[in-house]
């Protein structure tokens, strides 16, 4: 039960960080640093996807190509 609460809190914090209501006031790594500026947002997305997967919502499979099934011929 405590693990669920921690996962929910991490998910909510990552959503809050991604929404960033302060319009860039709260930044762990400034975005104007070349090559490193978006690592904090990427980490927040990774944490959010991991939290959703923990609760059974796997959004990583949304972009995967579906396997085509063999067509069965009827005689």
Buried (B, 14 or more C-beta within 10 A) or exposed (E): EEEEEEBEEBBEBBEEBEEEEEEEEEBEEEEEEEEEEEEBBEBBBEBBBBBBEBEEEEEEEEEEEEEEEEEEEEE
